[in-house]
Amino acid sequence: MWLLDKMLRALIRKGQLRVVDHDGSEHRYGDLSTDPVTIRLTDKGAALHIARDPRLGAGEAYTDGRLVVEPPHDIRDMVLLVMANAAGSGTGLKPPSPAKKLLDRLGSRLDQINFRSRASKNVVHHYGLTREFYELFLDEDRMYSMAYFTDPANSLEQAQVDKKALIAAKLNLPRDASHMRVLDIGCGWGGFGLFLNRHYGCEVLGVSLAPDQVKFANERAAAAGVADKVKFELIDYRDVTGTFDRISSIGMIEHLGKPHYEEYYGKTFGLLADDGVMLTHTIGKPGMSGSTDAWVRKYIFPGHYLPCVSDLAIAHEQTGWKIADIEELRVHYAWTLAEWYRRAVLHREQIVAMFDERFFRMWQFYLVGAEQGFRNGTMVNFHVQATKREGVLPVTRDYITTEMARLSAAEGVPTWHLERQAAE
């Protein structure tokens, strides 16, 4: 316990953390006048496992039941407390030894080598958990990416409508785009492709490496009566052929790995019409990016990498693109993740029945771990709007605001059916 004790004494300044070790000994950290968040370590080795590599060790200890958060608090309270202090310290929580830091950086780089078979395996690892699982916490349209909150009090459903409207506005499609083709790379469960067709009449091809997503997206297109215009294929983006007037990529580039950026933007450059527009929506890092989180790589998103602005800008420039607009979107994803967490906890029994208690704890830790990153400014979202030549887009950004407002008003806001059922 001595190593963990030393770390926490130096770290916790705001709020109070109370740790009860496996032998019943009690340790308090921070402002003792505040209400404590109490955690209990259930075995002799838990404290050392956490202290050796806090980011990886804490997640593993909680997932395995070696770290228990005592009511009335839960793991979200603990993670937000600890990471708010870590952010304020300026040092964060990193592996303490130079050897571990080196291994972490090396592991991150090797993990980003995503050849075809590995890329498919990595996608299925996460997105193959079935749509029935994701429907327990996503919005009614099943958007598994950052929502856009024009007001923090908005519902998740409203914020996801506004996110789709914002991205669609940046694609700058004409009101009647029935003659145009859009490629949606990493199409999820089809919500954005169906949104574009509904408002512009365009033809949409969505591509993904997740079989369950593609199957369900095609079912949705058929149910909407637009299967002739909106199609989804289980295909690697590298195998897409043809020419498209617009390309959207929402939450996909995180899975590429930095070594594949030039290949990706080279391929999409070749797919886009000369007067087309491409919009990349991605999680990223402010400042210079580095190694990715070891726990997330190991348990949630193998092969992922979060780019910084320079990563994206260099990849665009090396492949001939003209960057028209870059926007950094802050805190929106923190609010999104907080609502996903609330909904997941609301459906704890169903999730445990689908998987087990260990999986549920792992998913809790993932959601709140990501939330704290967006709350504390270590993660953001980027929008990169790019064209192949000058003169394709208006010279000011006014058209984005105007079109987003029109689309949001026209779409309406659905009600999350599971919330309604819970209330009844």
N, C-alpha and C positions, 0 to 999 in steps of 0.2 A: 504493500500500500504506500510505501514511502515515496516511490517515484510519481505515482498519481497524485499523492498529497502535495508534493513539491510543485507539480505542474498547476494544480488547481489553486494553490495559494497565490501563485504569481498571476494567474489568469482572471479569476472571478473578482470583480470589483463592484459591479452593479447587480442588484438582486442577491438572493441567497440560494446556494446549493448545499443541500445536506446529503451526505453520503453515509450509508450504514453498510459497513463491510460484512463479509460472510460470518465473522466471529461475533457480530453484534456491536463492535466498536463504532462510535459515531464521530464524524468529522464535518465541520461547518466552514463554509467559505463565502466571502463577500460581505454584504451589509446585513448584519445579524438582526437588525430592526425590521427587516422585511419578511414577508411570508415566504417560507422556504419551499423550494422544489426538492422533494426527497427521492433519492434513488437507493436501491438496495442491490448489493452485489451478492450473488448466490453461491459462489465458490471461491476457493483460495486463489486461483490464478487469474480471476477476472480483472482485477485492478492492474496487474502487470500487462495483461494482454491489451488493455485500453491505452496504458501509458506508453507502450513501445511504439505505437503508431495510432494516434488518437482518432483520425478520420476513418481509418479502416477498422480499428479495434472496437470503437464504440458501436459502430453499426453492426458488427458481427456479434458483439456481446448482447446487444438488445435483441437482434434477430434470434439468437440461440437461447434466449431466456436467462442469460447470465447477468444481465442488467435489467432490473425491474423498476419502473417508475411508480411510486406509491400514489394512490388517489388522495386528493381530488385532481391531481395533475396527471398528465400523460406525456408521452415521448415528445410531442410537439412543444410542450412547455419547456422541457429540459433542453432540447436542441436550440430553440430560439434564445433561451437564457445564455447558454454556453457560447453560442456563436455570435451573439451580440457583444459579449465581452471579448471574444477573440478578434472581432472586427475592430473594436475600439483599441485593442492593444497594438495594432499595427503589425503583429507577427503572425496572427492566425494560428491554426493547428496543423503542424507539419511533422513528418517523421523526424525524430530528434537526432538521429545519427546521419552523418554524411553518406555512409554506405547505403542506408535505406532510401535517402533522397535520390541517390544515383540510380538505384534499382527501380525506383518509382518512375523516374524520367525515362529510363530505358524500356520498362514495361509499357509505358504509355505510347512510346513511338512504335514499338513492335506491334502493339495491339491495333494500330491504325492502318496496317497493311491489309486492306480488304479486297482481296481478289474475288472473283465471281462466286465461287462456292462458299467462301467464308462470309461474304456480304449477305448472301441469302440465309445462311445459318444464323447470323447475328440478328437479322430482322425477325426471323421466326422465333428466336429466343424470347423476344420481347412482345411482338405484336401477335404471336400465335397463342396468346393466353385466352383467346375466344372473345368475341364481341359481347357475349353475355356478361363477362366480367367487366369490361370497360363501360358497359351501359349502366353499371351500378354507381358510377361517379362522374362520368362525362355529361356534357349538356345534351339536350334532346337531339341535336344534330350530330352528336358523337365527334366533336372536334377535339383532337388530342394534340393541341398546341395552344400557345398563349392566347387568351382572350384580350380584347381591347376595351378598357373601362373608361368611357368618357366621363363617368361619375362612379366613384368607388362604391356607391350604394346600389348600382345596377345589378340585376341578376346575372348569373353566368350565361343564361340563354341570351339576354340582351347584349352582353359583352361579346359573345361569339358571333352574333349577327353583325355587330359593328366591326369586328375583326375581318370578317369576310368582305364586308362593304369597303373597308379601307384598302385591302389588297386588290380587290376588283377595280377600285377607282385608280389605283396606281398602274394597272394594266392598260388603262385609257382605251377601252373598247368603245366603238360607236354604239349608239342606242340599238341600232339594228345591225347585229353582227352575224346574221344567219349565214353569211358567205364565208365566215372566218373559222379557223381551227385553233384550238387551244390545247396545249400539252400540259398536264398537271403531274409533275414528277413527285412520287411519294404521296399518292392520292388519298391515303387513309380510307375511311369508310364512305368516301364519295361525296361528302357534304359540299365541298367547295366547287367541284365540277358541276353538280346539280344546280348550285346557286348561280353560277355563270350562265348556264343554259336557260335557267328560268328568267333571268333578267335581260339577257342579250340575244338569246336564240342561237348562240354559237354551237358549233360542234366541239365536243371535248373528248380527248383521250386521256384517261388517267392510268398511270403505271405504278406498280408496286411489286415488291418481292414477298408480300404477306398474303398467302392464299385465302385466308378467312376474310380479309379486308376486300380483296378483289371480288370474291363470291358475293358478299353482302352488298357491295357497291353496285354490282350489276343487277341484283335483285331490286334494289331501290330505284335504279333507272327504269327497269321494266315496270315496276309498280306505278311510277310517275308517267308512264307512257312515252318516254323519251329514249328508249334503248337504241333507236336508230340514230340518235344524235349524240348520246353520251355513253361511251364505252369504257370499260376498265379491263386492263390486261395484266396478267402475271408475267412480267417481263423486266429484265434489267434495262435501265435507261440507256445503257451502251448499245443495246440492240434495237432501239427505236429508229425507224426510218421515216422519211417524208419531210415535209416542210410545214411549219406552224406559224401562225400570225402572232401568237402570244405563248409564253412559257411561264408557268408558276411553279414554285418549289417551296412548300410550306413544311418546315420541320424535317427536312430530308438531309440537308447537307451535313448536319451533325453526325450522321452515320457514315460519311464517306471516308474520313481520315484525311489529314492534311496532304499526304503524298499523292492523293488522287484529285486534288483540286484542279490542276491544269488539265487533266484528262476530262474532267466533268465540264468545265467551262469551254473547253475546245469542242466537245461533242455538242453541247447545247448551242454554241455559236453556229455550228453547221446546220442545226435543225431549224433555226429561226429565220423567218423571212427577212429580207433586207430592211423593211420598214417596221419590223416587229419590236416588241418590248418583252423583257424578262424581269420577273420579280422574285428575288430570293428572300425568304423569311427564315431566320435561323436564330437559335440561341447562340450567344457569344460571350466573350470576355472583354471587359473594358481594359484598356492598357494593353500590355503585351501578354499574349496567352502563353501557357506553358504546358506542363503535364496535366492530364485529366485526372479526376478523382478516382483513386484506386478502388474504393468500395463500389462506386457506380459502375466502373468498368467490369468488375468481377461479377456483380450480381444483377445488374439492371441493363446496361447498354454496352455490351462488349463491342470493341472497335470504334467507339465514338471519340470525337474530338470537337472542342468548342473553339471556334476561330475568333481572333481579334480582327479589328477593322483592316489592319494592314495585310493579314492573310487573304482576306476577301478581295481587297483592292489589287494586290499584286497578281492574284490568280486571274482576275478580270483583264488586267492590263496585258498580261503575258499572252492572252488568247484573243486579243483584238477588240474587246468590248469597250464601249464608251459608257462610263458610269454617269447616270443622269441624276441620281439622288441617293443619299444614304441617310437613314434615320435610325437613331438609337432609341429604343423603347424600354423604359425603365419601369420597375415596380408592378407593371401590369401582370406579369407572370406570377409574382408573389401572391396577388389577390386571386388569380386563377387557381393556383396550387392550394391555397388555404380552403377554397371552396371544394376542390376535389378531395382534400383530406376530410372535410366535414361530411361529405357525401359517402366516402369510403367507410368512415366510422359508423355512419348511420346504417350501413349495410354490412357490418362486421360479421354477423351470423351467416349471411349468404356467402361471403367471401371465404370464410373458414370452411364452410361446407363444400365449396368448390375445390379448395386446396387444403390448407391446414392453418393452425395458429402461427406457425413459423413464417409461412408466406405472408400472412396478414401483417405481422410485425415488420417483416422486410419491406413491405409496400408502404407502411406508415413511415418508416425511416427514410425511404426514398422520397416520398412526397414532401415531408417537412425539411429534409436536407436540401432539396432543391428550393423550397420556399425561402429558407434562410439566406441562400445565396443571392436571390433577387432582392430580398429585403435589405441585405447588408452591402449591396453594390458589387459583389464579386461575379455576378452574372447579369446579363442584359439580353435583349433581343435586338437584332439588326434587320432592317429592310434595305436591300440593295436593288435599286431599279437601274436596269442597263439596256442599252440599245446597240445596234451594230453601226449606226452612223448618226451624225448630228441632224437636228431639224425634225426628229420624229415626234417629240413631245413639246407641249407648251413651255414657254420660257419662265413661267412662274408656277408655284405650287397650288394656286387657287382652285384649279380644276379638281384636285384631289378632295378637298374639303366639300366642294359642291356636290360632286358625284357620290361621295360617301354618304352624305346626308340624304340624298335622293334614294339611294339603295336601302339604307336603314329604315326609312319611312315606308318604303314600298314592301319590304319583306315582312314586317310584323314580328312579334316576339312569341315563340312557342312556349308552352308550359311543360316543365319537366314532369313526365307522367309518374315517375317514381316518388317524387315529392308529394304529388297529389294523393297517391295511394297511401303513403305514410301518414298523411294528415287524416285520411278517412279511417 
